[in-house]
């Protein structure tokens, strides 16, 4: 089942206080980027994030789910109605991601 555009817009609105949040459509789902780094995505109208140490600490009871068959497990964000929490979550996760690799031409 593909994610709805309405759910994407809701999540993007919840993250609107952060600078440089973007998304990319990918086969009916959406990859979420924060300052150029992939933090998670929207899969089947669920907001899932990478299982970083900070995400696990902020969401100790989060369900571990597969975005799609064959993918790595991610954490389900249940507090999508809490804008402040979502902002705190992405800010905490950001330092744990490696810098973007520059593609050679």
Secondary structure, DSSP 4 states (H G I P E B T S, - for coil): -PPPHHHHHHHHHHTTTSSSEEEEEETTEEEEEETTEEEEEEETTEEEE---HHHHHHTTTPPEEESSTTSPEEEE---TT-HHHHHHHHHHHHTTSPPPPPPP-
